Structures are given as structure tokens and as C-alpha cells.
Amino acid sequence: MAAETKAVLSTILNIEPIDLAYTGLKKDSLKGEVAVVTGGASNVGLGYARAIAWAGAKVVIADLNAEAGAETERVINAENGPDTALFVKTNITQEEDVKNLAAKAFQKFGKVDILVNNAMNMRLNGPVLSSPISDLDSSFAISGRGVMLAVKEFVPGMIERKHGVVTYSATQFHYAPPMVGGSIYTAGKAAATSIIMSLANEVKGTGVNVFCLTPAGVMRIDMSKFPPPPKDAPIPKDAPKFNMAMFGMPGFNGMVPPEAGGAAMVYCILHAEELHGSGIIITDAFNAMNFPYPNPATAPKPTESHRLSDMELTLAFCTMGPGFKK
Ligand SMILES: NC(=O)c1ccc[n+]([C@@H]2O[C@H](COP(=O)([O-])OP(=O)(O)OC[C@H]3O[C@@H](n4cnc5c(N)ncnc54)[C@H](O)[C@@H]3O)[C@@H](O)[C@H]2O)c1
């Protein structure tokens, strides 16, 4: 690894080098765009922010975590050049914070073209019966109120300029199936997905495109914390580039590294017109990109990836859009 890359990566953030050229994405495909990523200082949002910046856009990171946020700004600027990124400490549930975010974003970059609603408190995941009501309030505050505040702050300018993309990091679970566990998280997610899909109807034809992207299994696993996989585990030869664990989730062959999640987001933003008013699960984005994840030989075929189990079918209205043009 080059010395400068090592210096950039020597950080509290859990990241790997980013170079998305191998995905087919073009380095300047988002040049001239300005994006806001909420929850952009960790995992999925961090992958989105870095990938969007890699593709040439300016990025505003809105996050509660000031230390990780400042570090995200530093890393993105080191990777892409000074003044690519701006961190604004933001609690997206607070109206004055979101207004401050917008003021800082407009002051620095003059406009916002892309709004990535991604923030969430993943610990708000208890069952209905044993969770305090304050957990439900917090879940709705981030996923409902926070999304609506950001939409109201940034979308009018997009409509005025007839150009914009609004997206949301949805989940495929709109109530808690056994594998997810708690319900407080899914209740909040469903509220935000509903707001986003309603917005898609409201802004139809204005030049603003709105869709949900469901990350599903995006995280970096520290493999040193796990026993070595069995000898015949289906880890593709070309995968170790990423720190990938093969956990065999249904429909998935492993965990998706955040940088790859970011590549999928960039692809979806570039295809936002096709996706308007729908949701897309990340594996479909990879299929559409012919992404080498996890391995072309074992990747689900596009038609299979649309096939949802009975359990998912009742839950997954956000994944049941038209998807990409085939
Ligand atoms: N990881 C996955 O595979 C997966 C799957 C489905 C959906 N999602 C969704 O993707 C999003 C990101 O997930 P993640 O795994 O990266 O979670 P994460 O917990 O790693 O990151 C969430 C980020 O949001 C920030 N945040 C929390 N509350 C905030 C607030 N009030 N204001 C501003 N920032 C706030 C946190 O500080 C953190 O940086 C979430 O909305 C999650 O529901 C993730």
C-alpha cells in the first residue's frame, strides 16, 4: 500500500482503500453535483459519502458523531482533494440543526442536488412489549421527523432547479421477522419509507427523482474475531480484496463492504430517473452493474434476485418497484 494511502487510512474510521474504477463507474460521473449524506460518518453512510466523492461530487456529511464526522471530512478531502467534503455536526431530529446544516451546505457549495437520508440509531431495536415508549419516539424522530425535516430543507431548491435526487436507506423488513428481532427499528424505517414514497408522488415530473435503496448486510467484519471458515467455504478467489465474511444470509453470499455499498448508491443515483417511485435492494444494483460481488459464478441471476420469499413479500413494498431497465 502506498505511503499516502496508509496515512489516509490511519484513522478511527473502519475503512479500506477506495477505488471504484473496477465497478465500471466513471470517476467524474457525479462531477458538478453536491450531496448531503445524513449519518455519513459510519458504515453505510460513510461508504456512500466516500463513493459519491470518488465519483466527483462535493459531499456534506451530517452526523451526530463529531469525532467520526471530522475524520470523515479529513479522509474524503485527502482522497479527493481539499474542499471536497464538509462535515456539519447535526442531529437530524432537531429543526435548528437541519437549518444550520442547509445554511452551511449552501454557504460552502451554493446548492444541494442529492439528499441521501441514511441516519439511524441501530440500537433502537427492542421488542414492542419490553421497549420503553421513548425508544419508539426516538426511532420515529430519526426516521420520520429527521427525514421530513431534511426533505423540506433541500427539496424545494431541487424543484426550483428541476434537478435533484432524494434517496433513503430503507430496510426490507417493515415489521420484525424473527431473524431481525425487535420492532422499534422497523417501525421507524417504515415511517420514513412511507414519507419517501409519498414524496416521489408529490414531485413526479419536476426533475427530482426519489427512490429507496435497501443496503442489506453492509458492514465490515473483522475476520480476526471469527474462527477460520471451513476449507470448502465459497469464498471467491477475487474477493479477499475486501474483508468479506460469508455468512450465507438468504439471497446474499456475504456481507457487503461499505465501499461496495457506496458504489451501488452511486450507480442508483446515476439511474435515479429509472428508479423514481420505487425501492431497490442492493443486490439488484450489483446485478445491474454486473458487479463482481461476490462472484459472477455464484451471484443470483437478476430474475432470482427479484423473487421474494413469502415473508419478505408481505414486508417489502419498498423493494417492489420497477427496478432497472433490463
Ligand atoms: N447495515 C446494513 O446492512 C443496513 C441494512 C438495511 C438498512 N440499513 C440502514 O442504513 C442506514 C445506515 O446503517 P449503518 O449500518 O451504517 O448504521 P450505523 O449505526 O453504523 O450508522 C448510523 C449513523 O447515523 C448517525 N446518527 C444516528 N442518529 C443520528 C441523528 N439523530 N442525527 C444525525 N446522525 C445520526 C450515527 O452517528 C451513525 O454515524 C440506517 O438507516 C439503517 O437502517 C442498513
The ligand as an SDF file (V2000), in Angstrom:
LIG
                    3D

 44 48  0  0  0  0  0  0  0  0999 V2000
  -26.0260   -2.0330    7.5130 N   0  0  0  0  0  0  0  0  0  0  0  0
  -26.9710   -2.6080    6.7910 C   0  0  0  0  0  0  0  0  0  0  0  0
  -26.7780   -3.6640    6.1810 O   0  0  0  0  0  0  0  0  0  0  0  0
  -28.3320   -1.9790    6.6700 C   0  0  0  0  0  0  0  0  0  0  0  0
  -29.4060   -2.7590    6.1960 C   0  0  0  0  0  0  0  0  0  0  0  0
  -30.6520   -2.1520    5.9910 C   0  0  0  0  0  0  0  0  0  0  0  0
  -30.7930   -0.8040    6.2770 C   0  0  0  0  0  0  0  0  0  0  0  0
  -29.7330   -0.0880    6.7650 N   0  0  0  0  0  0  0  0  0  0  0  0
  -29.9180    1.3460    7.0300 C   0  0  0  0  0  0  0  0  0  0  0  0
  -28.7780    2.0530    6.5940 O   0  0  0  0  0  0  0  0  0  0  0  0
  -28.5240    3.1550    7.4580 C   0  0  0  0  0  0  0  0  0  0  0  0
  -27.1040    3.1110    7.9870 C   0  0  0  0  0  0  0  0  0  0  0  0
  -26.8850    1.8940    8.6690 O   0  0  0  0  0  0  0  0  0  0  0  0
  -25.4700    1.5980    9.3500 P   0  0  0  0  0  0  0  0  0  0  0  0
  -25.3630    0.1360    9.4650 O   0  0  0  0  0  0  0  0  0  0  0  0
  -24.4150    2.3310    8.6250 O   0  0  0  0  0  0  0  0  0  0  0  0
  -25.6900    2.2520   10.8020 O   0  0  0  0  0  0  0  0  0  0  0  0
  -24.6180    2.9390   11.7620 P   0  0  0  0  0  0  0  0  0  0  0  0
  -25.1910    2.8820   13.1300 O   0  0  0  0  0  0  0  0  0  0  0  0
  -23.2490    2.3860   11.5330 O   0  0  0  0  0  0  0  0  0  0  0  0
  -24.6000    4.4620   11.2700 O   0  0  0  0  0  0  0  0  0  0  0  0
  -25.6290    5.3410   11.5340 C   0  0  0  0  0  0  0  0  0  0  0  0
  -25.0540    6.7420   11.5540 C   0  0  0  0  0  0  0  0  0  0  0  0
  -26.1310    7.6480   11.8070 O   0  0  0  0  0  0  0  0  0  0  0  0
  -25.6990    8.5830   12.7710 C   0  0  0  0  0  0  0  0  0  0  0  0
  -26.8740    9.1060   13.5040 N   0  0  0  0  0  0  0  0  0  0  0  0
  -27.6520    8.4480   14.3880 C   0  0  0  0  0  0  0  0  0  0  0  0
  -28.6150    9.2770   14.8440 N   0  0  0  0  0  0  0  0  0  0  0  0
  -28.4410   10.4730   14.2340 C   0  0  0  0  0  0  0  0  0  0  0  0
  -29.1020   11.7190   14.2950 C   0  0  0  0  0  0  0  0  0  0  0  0
  -30.1610   11.9100   15.0960 N   0  0  0  0  0  0  0  0  0  0  0  0
  -28.6500   12.7270   13.5310 N   0  0  0  0  0  0  0  0  0  0  0  0
  -27.5680   12.5580   12.7270 C   0  0  0  0  0  0  0  0  0  0  0  0
  -26.8940   11.4080   12.6330 N   0  0  0  0  0  0  0  0  0  0  0  0
  -27.3210   10.3700   13.3840 C   0  0  0  0  0  0  0  0  0  0  0  0
  -24.7510    7.8200   13.6760 C   0  0  0  0  0  0  0  0  0  0  0  0
  -23.9060    8.6960   14.4010 O   0  0  0  0  0  0  0  0  0  0  0  0
  -24.0170    6.9630   12.6650 C   0  0  0  0  0  0  0  0  0  0  0  0
  -22.8860    7.6330   12.1560 O   0  0  0  0  0  0  0  0  0  0  0  0
  -29.5920    3.0870    8.5550 C   0  0  0  0  0  0  0  0  0  0  0  0
  -30.6620    3.9380    8.2180 O   0  0  0  0  0  0  0  0  0  0  0  0
  -30.0300    1.6460    8.5140 C   0  0  0  0  0  0  0  0  0  0  0  0
  -31.3550    1.4880    8.9880 O   0  0  0  0  0  0  0  0  0  0  0  0
  -28.5110   -0.6480    6.9750 C   0  0  0  0  0  0  0  0  0  0  0  0
  1  2  1  0
  2  3  2  0
  2  4  1  0
  4  5  1  0
  4 44  2  0
  5  6  2  0
  6  7  1  0
  7  8  2  0
  8  9  1  0
  8 44  1  0
  9 10  1  0
  9 42  1  0
 10 11  1  0
 11 12  1  0
 11 40  1  0
 12 13  1  0
 13 14  1  0
 14 15  2  0
 14 16  1  0
 14 17  1  0
 17 18  1  0
 18 19  2  0
 18 20  1  0
 18 21  1  0
 21 22  1  0
 22 23  1  0
 23 24  1  0
 23 38  1  0
 24 25  1  0
 25 26  1  0
 25 36  1  0
 26 27  1  0
 26 35  1  0
 27 28  2  0
 28 29  1  0
 29 30  1  0
 29 35  2  0
 30 31  1  0
 30 32  2  0
 32 33  1  0
 33 34  2  0
 34 35  1  0
 36 37  1  0
 36 38  1  0
 38 39  1  0
 40 41  1  0
 40 42  1  0
 42 43  1  0
M  CHG  2   8   1  16  -1
M  END
$$$$
